[in-house]
């Protein structure tokens, strides 16, 4: 069964590739991206562009004059996030199938 990865990303990362481009051209980009993913797995390294991020301060509360009222948000490459989602889902399925997760480890699990 082939899984489709749709991420709720609204902004492009440092590579300036907008998530809508990947979504709308998924059929054309699936093969080249899968080749990049496979090479990354085989060589145990990421493309250099995927290692950078655009960090933006996001206002939390109260006074905008206090620097402590901001938290950093990192925008990374969308294609890297797709690969991360594939790895996350694979690892989670392996843990679930091997019954390695206890009932008390539910904090970041759906449902």
C-alpha distances in whole Angstrom, upper triangle without the diagonal:
4,6,10,13,16,19,22,24,27,29,29,30,32,31,31,28,27,24,24,24,21,19,21,21,17,17,20,19,16,17,20,19,16,19,21,19,19,22,23,21,23,26,26,27,26,28,31,31,28,30,33,33,35,36,38,40,39,41,41,44,48,50,49,51,50,48,46,45,42,39,37,34,32,30,28,26,23,21,22,21,17,17,19,16,14,16,17,13,13,17,16,14,16,19,18,16,20,22,23,24,27,27,30,27,26,27,24,22,20,22
4,7,10,13,16,19,21,24,26,26,26,29,27,28,24,24,20,21,21,17,16,18,17,14,13,16,16,12,14,17,15,13,16,18,16,16,20,20,19,21,24,24,25,24,25,28,27,25,27,29,29,32,33,35,37,36,39,39,42,46,48,46,49,48,45,44,43,40,37,35,31,29,27,25,23,20,18,19,18,14,15,16,14,11,14,16,13,13,16,16,14,17,20,19,18,21,23,25,25,28,28,30,27,26,27,24,21,20,23
4,6,10,13,16,18,21,23,23,23,26,25,25,22,21,18,18,19,15,14,16,16,13,13,16,15,12,14,17,15,13,17,18,15,17,20,20,19,22,24,23,24,22,24,27,26,23,25,27,27,29,30,31,34,32,35,35,38,42,44,42,45,44,42,41,39,36,33,31,28,26,24,22,20,17,16,17,15,12,13,14,11,9,12,13,10,11,15,14,13,16,18,17,18,21,22,23,23,26,26,28,25,23,24,21,18,17,20
4,6,10,13,15,18,20,20,21,24,22,22,19,18,14,15,15,12,10,13,13,10,11,14,13,10,14,16,13,13,17,17,15,17,20,20,20,23,25,24,24,22,23,25,24,21,24,25,25,26,28,29,31,30,33,33,36,40,42,40,43,42,40,39,37,34,31,29,26,24,22,20,18,15,13,15,13,10,12,13,10,10,13,14,12,13,17,16,16,19,21,20,21,24,25,26,25,28,28,29,26,24,24,21,19,18,20
4,6,10,12,15,17,17,17,21,19,20,16,15,12,13,14,11,9,13,13,10,13,15,13,11,14,16,13,13,16,16,14,17,19,18,18,22,23,22,22,19,20,23,21,18,21,22,21,23,24,25,28,26,29,30,33,37,38,36,39,38,36,35,34,31,28,26,22,20,18,16,15,11,11,12,10,7,9,10,7,8,11,12,10,13,15,15,15,18,20,20,21,24,25,25,24,27,27,28,25,23,22,19,17,16,19
4,7,9,12,14,15,16,19,19,18,15,13,9,10,12,10,8,11,13,10,13,16,14,13,16,17,15,15,19,18,17,20,22,21,21,25,26,25,24,21,22,24,21,19,21,22,20,21,23,23,26,24,27,27,31,34,36,34,37,36,34,33,31,29,26,24,20,19,17,16,14,11,11,13,10,8,12,12,9,11,14,14,13,16,18,18,18,21,23,22,24,27,27,27,26,28,28,29,26,23,22,19,18,16,19
4,6,9,11,12,13,17,17,16,14,12,8,10,13,10,9,13,14,13,16,18,16,15,18,19,15,17,20,19,17,20,22,21,21,25,26,24,23,20,20,22,19,17,19,19,17,18,19,20,22,20,23,24,27,31,32,30,33,33,30,30,28,25,22,20,17,15,13,13,12,9,10,11,8,7,11,11,9,11,14,13,13,16,18,17,19,22,22,22,24,27,27,27,25,28,27,28,24,22,21,17,17,16,19
4,7,10,12,13,17,18,16,15,12,9,10,13,12,11,14,16,15,19,20,18,18,22,22,19,20,23,22,20,24,26,24,24,28,29,27,25,22,23,24,21,18,20,20,17,18,18,18,20,18,21,21,24,28,29,27,31,30,28,28,25,22,20,19,15,15,13,13,13,10,13,14,11,11,14,14,12,15,17,16,16,19,21,20,21,24,25,25,27,29,29,29,27,29,28,28,25,23,21,17,18,16,19
4,6,8,10,14,14,13,11,9,6,9,12,11,11,14,16,15,19,20,17,18,21,21,18,20,23,21,20,23,25,22,24,27,27,26,24,20,20,21,18,16,18,17,14,14,15,15,17,16,19,20,23,27,28,26,29,28,26,26,24,21,18,17,13,12,9,10,10,8,11,12,9,10,14,14,13,16,18,17,18,21,22,22,24,26,27,27,29,31,32,31,29,31,31,30,27,25,23,19,20,19,22
4,7,10,13,14,12,11,8,7,8,11,12,12,14,16,16,20,21,19,20,23,23,20,22,25,23,22,26,27,25,27,30,30,28,26,23,22,22,19,17,19,18,15,14,15,14,16,15,18,19,23,26,27,24,27,27,25,26,23,20,18,17,13,13,10,12,12,10,13,15,13,14,17,17,16,19,21,21,21,25,26,25,27,30,30,31,33,35,35,34,32,35,34,33,30,28,26,22,23,22,25
4,6,10,11,9,9,6,7,9,11,12,13,15,17,17,21,21,19,20,23,22,19,22,24,22,22,25,26,24,26,29,29,27,25,21,20,20,16,15,17,15,12,11,12,12,15,14,17,20,23,26,26,23,26,26,24,25,23,19,18,15,12,11,8,9,10,9,12,14,12,14,17,17,17,20,22,21,23,26,27,27,29,31,32,32,35,37,37,36,34,36,36,35,32,30,27,24,26,25,28
4,7,7,5,5,4,6,9,10,11,12,14,15,16,20,19,16,18,21,19,17,20,22,19,19,23,23,21,24,27,26,25,22,18,17,17,13,12,15,13,10,10,12,13,16,17,20,22,26,29,29,26,28,28,25,26,25,21,19,16,13,11,7,8,7,7,10,12,11,13,16,16,17,19,21,21,23,25,26,27,29,31,32,33,35,37,37,36,35,37,37,36,33,31,29,26,27,26,30
4,5,5,7,8,9,12,12,12,15,17,17,18,21,20,17,19,21,19,16,19,21,18,18,22,21,19,22,25,24,22,19,15,14,13,10,9,11,9,7,7,10,11,15,16,20,22,25,29,28,25,27,27,24,25,24,20,18,15,11,9,5,5,5,6,9,10,10,13,14,15,16,19,20,20,22,24,25,26,28,30,31,32,34,36,36,35,33,36,36,35,32,31,28,25,27,27,30
4,5,8,10,12,15,15,15,18,20,19,20,23,22,19,21,22,19,17,20,21,18,18,22,21,19,22,24,23,22,18,15,13,11,8,8,10,7,6,6,10,12,16,17,21,24,27,30,29,26,28,27,24,25,25,21,19,15,13,10,7,6,6,9,11,11,13,15,16,17,19,21,22,22,25,26,27,28,31,32,33,34,36,38,38,37,36,38,39,38,34,33,31,28,29,30,33
4,6,9,11,14,12,13,16,17,17,17,20,19,16,18,19,16,14,18,18,15,17,20,19,17,21,23,22,21,18,14,11,11,7,8,11,9,9,10,13,15,19,21,25,27,30,33,33,30,31,31,28,29,28,25,23,19,16,13,10,8,6,9,10,11,13,14,15,17,19,20,21,22,24,26,27,28,30,32,33,34,36,38,39,37,36,39,40,39,36,35,32,29,30,31,34
4,6,9,11,10,12,15,16,15,17,20,18,16,18,20,18,16,20,21,18,19,23,22,21,24,26,25,24,21,17,15,14,11,12,14,12,11,10,14,15,19,20,24,26,30,32,32,28,30,31,28,29,28,24,23,19,16,14,10,10,8,9,11,13,14,15,17,18,20,22,23,24,26,28,29,30,32,34,35,36,38,39,40,39,38,41,41,40,37,35,33,30,31,31,34
4,7,8,7,8,11,12,12,13,16,15,12,15,17,15,13,17,18,16,17,20,20,19,22,25,24,24,21,17,15,15,11,12,15,14,13,13,16,17,21,22,25,28,31,34,34,31,33,33,30,31,30,26,24,21,18,15,12,10,8,7,9,11,12,13,15,17,18,19,21,22,24,25,27,28,30,31,33,34,35,37,38,37,36,39,40,39,36,34,32,29,30,29,32
4,5,5,7,9,10,11,12,16,15,13,16,18,17,15,18,20,18,19,22,23,22,24,27,27,26,23,20,18,18,15,14,17,16,14,14,17,17,20,20,24,26,29,32,32,29,32,32,30,30,29,25,23,21,17,15,11,11,9,8,10,13,12,13,16,17,17,19,22,22,23,25,27,28,29,31,33,33,35,37,38,37,36,39,39,38,35,33,31,27,28,27,30
4,5,5,6,9,10,10,14,14,12,14,17,16,14,17,19,17,17,21,22,21,23,26,26,25,23,19,18,19,16,15,18,17,15,15,18,18,21,21,24,26,29,32,33,30,33,33,30,31,29,26,23,21,17,15,12,11,9,6,8,11,10,10,14,15,14,16,19,19,20,22,24,24,26,28,30,30,32,34,35,34,33,35,35,35,32,30,28,25,25,24,27
4,5,5,6,8,10,13,13,12,14,17,17,15,18,21,20,20,23,24,24,25,28,29,28,26,23,21,22,19,18,21,20,19,19,21,21,24,23,26,28,31,34,35,32,35,35,33,34,31,28,26,24,20,19,15,15,13,10,12,15,14,13,17,18,17,19,22,22,22,25,27,27,28,31,32,32,34,36,37,37,35,38,38,38,34,32,31,27,27,26,28
4,5,5,6,8,11,11,10,12,15,14,13,16,18,17,18,21,22,22,24,27,27,27,25,21,20,21,18,17,20,20,19,19,22,22,26,25,29,31,34,37,37,34,37,37,35,36,34,30,28,26,22,20,16,15,13,10,11,14,14,13,16,18,18,19,22,23,23,25,28,28,29,31,33,33,35,37,38,38,37,40,40,40,36,34,33,29,29,28,31
4,6,5,5,9,9,7,9,12,12,10,13,15,14,15,18,19,19,21,23,24,24,22,19,17,19,16,15,19,19,18,19,22,23,26,26,29,31,34,37,38,35,38,38,35,36,34,30,28,25,22,19,16,14,11,8,8,12,12,10,13,15,15,15,18,20,20,21,24,25,25,28,29,30,31,33,35,34,33,37,37,37,34,32,31,27,27,26,29
4,6,5,9,10,9,10,14,14,13,15,18,17,17,20,22,22,23,26,27,26,25,22,21,23,20,18,22,22,21,21,24,24,27,26,29,31,34,37,38,36,39,39,36,36,34,31,29,27,23,21,18,17,14,10,11,14,13,11,14,16,15,16,19,20,19,21,24,24,25,27,29,29,30,33,34,34,33,36,36,36,33,31,30,26,26,24,27
4,6,8,9,9,11,14,15,14,17,19,19,20,22,24,24,26,28,29,29,27,24,23,25,22,21,24,24,23,24,26,27,30,29,32,33,36,40,40,38,41,41,39,39,37,34,32,29,26,24,20,19,17,13,14,17,17,15,18,20,19,19,23,23,23,25,28,28,28,31,33,32,33,36,37,38,36,39,39,40,37,34,33,30,29,27,30
4,6,5,6,8,11,12,11,14,16,16,17,20,21,22,23,26,27,27,25,22,21,23,20,20,23,24,23,24,27,28,31,31,34,35,39,42,43,40,43,43,40,41,39,36,33,31,27,25,21,20,16,13,13,16,16,14,17,19,19,18,22,23,23,24,27,28,28,30,32,33,33,36,37,38,37,40,40,41,37,36,35,31,30,29,32
4,5,5,6,9,10,10,11,14,15,15,17,19,20,21,23,25,25,24,21,20,22,20,19,23,23,23,24,27,28,31,31,34,35,38,42,43,40,43,43,40,40,39,35,33,30,26,24,21,19,16,13,11,15,15,12,14,17,16,15,19,20,19,21,24,24,24,27,29,29,30,32,34,34,33,37,37,38,34,33,32,28,27,26,29
4,6,6,8,10,11,12,14,15,16,18,20,21,22,24,25,26,25,23,22,25,23,22,25,26,26,28,31,32,35,34,38,39,42,46,47,44,47,47,44,44,42,39,36,34,30,28,24,22,19,16,14,17,18,15,16,19,18,17,21,22,21,22,25,26,25,28,30,30,30,33,35,36,35,39,39,40,37,35,35,31,30,28,31
4,6,7,8,9,11,13,14,15,17,19,20,21,23,24,25,24,22,20,23,21,20,24,25,26,27,30,31,35,35,38,40,43,46,47,44,47,47,44,44,43,39,37,34,30,28,24,22,18,16,14,17,18,15,17,20,20,19,22,24,23,24,27,28,28,30,32,33,33,35,37,38,37,41,41,42,39,37,37,33,32,31,34
4,6,6,6,8,10,11,12,14,16,16,18,20,21,22,21,18,17,19,17,17,20,22,22,24,27,28,32,32,35,37,40,44,44,42,44,44,41,41,40,36,34,31,27,24,21,18,15,13,10,13,15,12,13,17,17,16,19,21,21,21,24,26,26,27,30,30,31,33,35,35,35,38,39,40,36,35,34,30,30,29,32
4,6,5,6,9,10,10,12,14,15,16,18,20,20,20,17,17,20,19,17,21,22,23,25,28,30,33,33,36,37,41,44,45,43,45,45,42,42,40,37,34,31,28,25,22,19,16,13,10,13,14,11,12,15,15,13,16,18,18,18,21,23,22,24,27,27,27,30,32,32,32,35,36,37,34,32,32,28,28,27,30
4,5,5,6,9,10,10,12,14,15,16,18,19,19,17,17,20,19,18,22,24,25,27,30,32,35,36,39,40,44,47,48,46,48,47,44,44,43,40,37,34,30,27,24,21,18,16,13,15,17,14,13,17,17,15,17,20,20,19,22,24,24,25,28,29,28,31,33,33,33,37,38,39,36,35,35,31,30,30,33
4,5,5,6,9,10,11,12,14,15,17,18,17,15,14,17,16,15,19,21,22,24,28,30,33,34,38,39,43,46,47,44,46,45,42,42,42,38,35,32,29,25,22,19,16,14,11,13,16,13,13,16,17,16,18,21,21,20,23,25,25,26,29,30,30,32,34,34,34,38,39,40,36,36,35,31,31,31,34
4,5,5,6,9,10,10,12,14,15,16,15,12,12,15,14,13,16,18,19,22,25,27,30,31,34,36,39,43,43,41,43,42,39,39,38,35,32,29,25,22,19,16,13,11,8,10,12,10,9,13,14,12,14,17,17,17,20,22,22,23,26,27,28,29,31,31,31,35,36,36,33,32,31,28,27,27,31
4,5,5,6,9,10,10,12,14,15,15,13,13,17,17,15,18,20,22,24,27,30,33,33,37,38,41,45,46,43,45,44,41,41,40,37,33,30,27,24,22,18,15,14,10,11,13,10,9,13,13,11,13,16,16,15,18,20,20,21,24,25,25,27,29,29,29,33,34,35,31,31,31,27,26,27,30
4,5,5,6,9,10,10,12,14,13,12,12,16,16,15,18,21,23,25,28,31,34,35,39,40,44,47,48,45,47,46,43,43,42,39,35,32,29,26,23,20,17,16,12,13,16,13,11,15,16,14,15,19,19,18,20,23,23,23,26,28,27,29,31,31,32,35,37,38,34,34,34,30,30,30,33
4,5,5,6,9,10,10,12,11,9,8,12,12,11,14,17,19,22,25,28,31,32,36,37,41,44,44,42,44,43,39,39,39,35,32,29,26,22,20,17,14,13,10,10,13,12,10,13,15,13,14,17,18,18,20,22,23,23,26,27,28,29,31,30,31,35,36,37,33,33,32,28,29,29,33
4,6,5,6,9,10,10,10,9,10,13,14,12,14,17,19,22,24,27,30,31,35,35,39,43,43,41,43,42,38,38,38,34,31,28,25,21,20,16,13,13,9,9,11,10,7,10,12,10,10,14,15,14,16,19,19,19,22,24,24,25,28,27,27,31,33,33,29,29,29,25,25,26,29
4,5,5,6,9,10,10,11,12,16,17,15,17,20,22,25,28,31,34,34,38,39,43,46,47,45,46,45,42,41,41,38,34,31,28,25,23,20,17,17,13,12,15,13,10,13,14,12,12,15,16,14,16,19,19,19,22,24,24,25,27,27,28,31,33,34,30,31,31,27,27,28,31
4,5,5,6,8,8,9,10,13,15,14,16,19,21,25,27,31,34,35,38,39,43,47,47,45,46,45,41,41,41,38,34,31,28,25,23,20,17,18,14,13,16,15,12,14,17,15,14,18,19,17,19,22,22,22,25,27,27,27,30,29,30,34,36,36,33,33,33,29,29,30,34
4,6,5,5,5,5,8,11,13,11,12,16,18,22,24,27,30,32,35,36,40,43,44,41,43,41,38,37,38,34,31,28,25,22,20,17,15,15,12,11,14,13,10,12,15,13,12,15,17,16,17,20,21,20,23,25,25,26,28,27,28,31,34,34,30,30,30,26,27,28,32
4,6,5,7,8,11,14,16,14,15,19,21,24,26,29,32,33,37,37,41,44,45,43,44,43,39,39,39,35,32,29,27,23,22,19,17,17,14,12,15,14,10,12,14,12,10,14,15,13,14,18,18,17,20,22,22,23,25,24,25,29,31,31,28,28,28,25,25,27,30
4,6,8,10,13,16,18,16,17,21,24,27,29,33,35,36,40,41,44,48,48,46,48,46,42,42,42,39,35,32,30,27,26,22,20,21,17,16,18,17,14,15,18,15,14,17,19,16,17,21,21,20,22,25,24,25,27,26,28,31,34,34,31,32,32,29,29,30,34
4,5,8,10,13,16,15,15,19,22,25,28,31,34,35,39,40,43,47,47,45,46,44,41,40,41,37,34,31,29,25,25,21,19,21,17,15,18,18,15,16,19,17,15,19,21,19,19,23,23,22,24,27,27,27,30,28,29,33,35,35,32,33,32,30,30,32,35
4,7,10,13,15,13,13,17,20,23,25,29,31,33,36,37,40,44,44,42,43,41,38,37,38,34,31,28,26,23,22,19,18,19,17,14,16,17,13,14,17,15,13,16,18,17,16,20,21,20,22,25,25,25,27,25,26,30,32,32,28,30,29,26,27,29,33
4,7,9,12,10,10,14,17,20,22,26,29,30,34,35,38,42,42,39,40,39,35,35,35,32,29,25,24,20,20,16,15,17,15,12,15,16,12,13,17,16,14,17,19,18,18,21,23,22,24,27,27,27,30,27,28,32,34,33,30,30,30,27,28,29,33
4,6,8,6,7,11,13,17,19,23,26,27,31,32,36,39,39,37,38,37,33,33,33,30,26,23,21,17,16,13,11,13,11,9,12,13,10,11,15,15,13,16,19,18,18,21,23,23,24,27,28,28,30,28,29,32,34,33,30,30,29,26,27,28,32
4,6,6,7,10,13,16,19,22,26,27,31,33,37,40,39,37,38,37,33,33,34,30,27,23,21,18,16,12,11,13,11,9,13,14,12,13,17,17,16,19,21,21,22,24,26,26,28,30,31,32,34,32,32,35,37,37,33,33,32,28,29,31,34
4,5,5,7,11,14,17,20,24,26,30,31,35,38,37,35,35,34,31,31,32,28,25,22,20,16,15,12,11,14,13,11,14,16,15,16,19,20,19,21,24,24,24,27,29,29,30,32,34,34,36,34,34,37,39,38,34,34,32,29,31,32,36
4,5,6,9,11,15,18,21,23,27,29,33,36,35,32,33,33,29,30,30,26,24,20,18,14,12,9,8,11,10,9,13,15,14,15,18,19,19,21,23,24,24,27,29,29,30,33,34,35,36,35,34,37,39,38,34,34,32,29,30,31,35
4,6,8,11,14,17,20,22,26,27,31,34,34,31,33,32,28,29,29,25,22,18,16,12,11,7,6,9,8,6,9,11,11,11,14,16,15,17,20,20,21,23,25,26,27,29,31,31,33,31,30,33,35,34,30,30,28,25,26,27,31
4,7,11,13,16,19,21,25,26,30,33,33,30,31,30,26,26,27,23,20,17,15,11,11,8,8,12,12,9,11,14,13,13,16,17,17,18,21,22,21,24,26,26,27,29,31,32,33,31,30,33,35,33,30,30,28,25,27,28,32
4,7,9,13,16,19,22,24,28,31,30,27,28,27,24,24,25,21,18,14,13,9,9,7,8,12,13,11,12,16,15,15,18,20,19,20,23,24,24,26,29,29,30,32,34,35,35,33,32,35,36,35,31,31,29,26,28,29,33
4,6,10,13,15,19,21,24,27,27,24,25,24,21,21,21,18,15,11,9,6,5,5,7,11,13,11,12,15,16,15,17,20,20,20,23,25,24,26,28,29,30,31,34,35,35,33,32,34,35,34,30,30,27,24,26,27,31
4,6,10,12,16,19,22,25,24,21,22,22,18,19,19,15,13,10,8,6,5,7,9,12,15,14,14,17,19,18,20,23,23,23,25,27,27,28,31,32,32,34,37,37,38,36,34,36,37,35,32,31,28,25,28,29,32
4,7,9,13,15,19,21,21,18,19,18,15,16,16,12,10,6,5,4,6,9,12,15,18,16,16,19,20,19,21,24,24,23,26,28,28,28,31,33,32,34,37,37,37,35,33,35,36,34,31,30,27,24,27,28,31
4,6,10,13,16,18,18,15,16,16,13,14,13,9,8,6,5,6,8,11,14,16,20,19,18,21,23,21,22,26,26,25,28,30,30,30,33,35,34,35,38,39,39,37,35,37,37,34,32,30,27,25,28,28,31
4,7,9,12,15,14,11,13,12,9,10,9,6,6,5,6,9,11,14,18,19,23,22,20,24,25,23,24,28,28,27,29,32,31,31,34,36,35,36,39,40,40,37,35,36,36,34,31,30,26,25,28,28,31
4,6,10,13,13,10,13,12,10,11,8,5,5,6,7,10,12,16,19,20,23,22,20,23,25,23,24,28,28,26,28,31,31,30,33,35,34,35,38,39,38,37,34,35,34,32,30,28,25,23,26,26,28
4,6,9,9,7,10,10,9,9,6,4,7,9,10,14,16,19,23,23,27,26,24,27,29,27,27,31,31,29,31,34,33,33,36,38,36,37,41,42,40,38,36,36,36,33,31,29,26,25,28,28,29
4,7,9,9,12,10,10,9,5,5,7,10,11,15,17,21,24,25,28,27,24,28,29,27,27,31,31,28,30,34,33,31,35,37,35,35,39,40,38,37,34,34,33,30,29,27,23,22,26,26,27
4,6,8,11,10,11,9,6,8,10,14,15,19,21,25,28,28,32,31,28,31,33,31,30,34,34,32,34,37,36,34,38,40,38,38,42,43,41,39,36,36,35,32,31,29,25,25,28,28,29
4,7,9,8,11,10,7,10,13,16,18,22,24,28,31,32,35,34,32,35,37,34,34,38,38,35,37,41,40,38,41,43,41,42,46,46,45,43,39,39,38,35,34,32,29,29,32,32,33
4,5,6,9,9,7,10,13,16,19,22,24,28,31,32,36,35,33,36,38,35,36,39,39,37,39,42,41,40,44,45,44,44,48,49,47,45,42,42,41,38,37,35,31,31,34,35,36
4,6,7,9,7,8,12,14,16,20,22,25,29,30,33,32,30,34,36,33,34,38,38,36,38,41,40,39,43,45,43,44,47,48,47,45,42,42,41,39,37,35,32,31,34,34,36
4,6,9,8,10,13,16,18,21,24,27,30,32,35,34,33,36,38,36,36,40,40,38,41,43,42,42,45,47,45,46,50,50,49,47,44,44,44,41,39,38,34,33,37,37,39
4,5,6,8,11,14,17,20,23,26,30,31,35,33,32,35,37,34,35,39,38,36,39,42,40,40,43,45,43,44,47,48,46,44,41,42,41,38,36,35,31,31,35,35,37
4,5,6,9,11,14,17,20,23,27,28,32,30,29,32,33,31,32,36,35,33,36,39,37,37,41,42,40,42,45,45,44,42,39,40,39,36,34,34,30,29,33,34,36
4,5,8,11,14,17,20,23,27,29,32,30,28,32,33,30,31,35,34,32,34,37,35,35,39,40,38,39,43,43,42,39,36,37,36,33,31,31,27,27,30,31,33
4,7,10,13,17,19,23,26,27,31,29,27,31,32,29,30,34,33,31,34,36,35,34,38,39,37,38,42,43,41,39,36,36,36,33,31,30,26,26,29,30,31
4,7,9,13,16,19,23,24,27,26,24,27,29,26,27,31,30,28,31,34,33,32,35,37,36,37,40,41,40,37,35,35,35,32,30,29,25,24,28,28,30
4,7,10,13,16,20,21,24,22,20,24,25,23,24,27,27,25,27,30,29,28,32,33,32,33,37,37,36,34,31,32,32,29,27,26,22,21,24,25,28
4,7,10,13,16,18,21,19,18,21,23,20,22,25,25,23,26,28,27,27,31,32,31,32,36,36,36,33,31,32,32,30,27,26,23,21,24,25,28
4,7,10,13,15,18,16,14,18,20,17,18,22,22,20,23,26,25,25,28,30,29,30,33,34,34,32,30,31,31,29,26,25,22,20,23,23,26
4,6,10,12,15,13,12,16,17,15,16,20,20,19,22,24,24,24,27,28,28,30,32,33,33,31,29,31,32,30,27,26,23,20,23,24,27
4,7,9,12,11,10,13,15,14,15,18,19,18,21,23,23,24,27,28,28,30,32,34,34,32,30,33,33,32,28,27,24,21,24,24,27
4,6,9,7,7,11,12,11,13,16,16,16,19,21,21,22,25,26,27,28,31,32,32,31,29,32,33,31,28,27,24,21,23,24,27
4,6,5,7,9,10,11,13,15,16,16,19,20,21,22,25,26,27,28,30,32,33,31,30,33,34,33,29,28,26,23,24,25,28
4,5,5,6,9,10,11,13,14,15,17,19,20,21,23,25,26,27,29,30,31,30,29,32,33,32,28,27,25,22,23,22,26
4,5,5,6,9,10,11,13,14,16,17,19,20,21,23,25,26,27,29,30,29,29,32,33,33,29,28,26,23,23,23,27
4,5,5,6,9,10,11,12,14,15,16,18,20,21,22,24,26,27,28,27,26,30,31,30,27,26,24,21,22,22,26
4,5,5,6,9,10,10,12,14,15,16,18,20,21,22,24,26,26,25,24,27,28,28,24,23,21,18,18,19,22
4,5,5,6,9,10,11,12,14,15,17,19,20,21,23,25,26,25,24,27,28,28,25,23,22,19,19,19,22
4,5,5,6,9,10,11,12,14,16,17,18,20,21,23,24,23,23,26,28,28,24,23,23,19,19,20,23
4,5,5,6,9,10,10,12,14,15,16,18,20,21,22,21,20,23,25,25,21,20,19,16,16,17,21
4,5,5,6,8,10,10,12,14,15,16,18,20,21,20,19,22,23,23,20,18,18,14,14,14,18
4,6,5,6,9,10,11,12,14,15,16,18,20,19,19,23,24,24,21,20,20,16,16,16,20
4,6,5,6,8,10,11,12,14,15,17,18,17,17,21,22,23,19,19,19,16,15,17,20
4,5,5,6,9,10,11,12,14,15,16,15,14,18,19,19,16,15,15,12,12,13,17
4,6,5,6,9,10,10,12,14,15,15,14,18,19,20,16,15,16,13,11,12,15
4,5,5,6,9,10,11,12,14,14,14,18,20,21,17,17,18,15,14,15,18
4,5,5,6,9,10,11,12,11,12,15,17,18,15,15,16,14,13,15,18
4,5,5,6,8,10,10,10,9,13,14,15,12,12,13,11,9,11,14
4,5,5,6,8,10,10,11,14,15,17,14,14,16,14,11,13,15
4,5,5,6,8,9,10,14,16,18,15,16,18,16,14,16,18
4,6,5,6,5,6,10,12,14,11,13,15,13,12,14,16
4,6,5,6,6,10,11,13,11,12,14,13,11,12,14
4,5,8,9,12,14,17,15,15,18,17,14,16,17
4,5,8,11,14,16,14,16,19,18,16,18,19
4,6,8,10,13,12,13,16,16,14,16,17
4,6,10,11,10,12,15,15,14,16,18
4,7,8,6,8,11,12,10,13,14
4,5,5,8,11,13,12,14,15
4,5,6,10,12,11,13,12
4,6,8,11,11,13,13
4,6,8,8,11,12
4,6,5,8,8
4,6,9,10
4,7,9
4,6
4
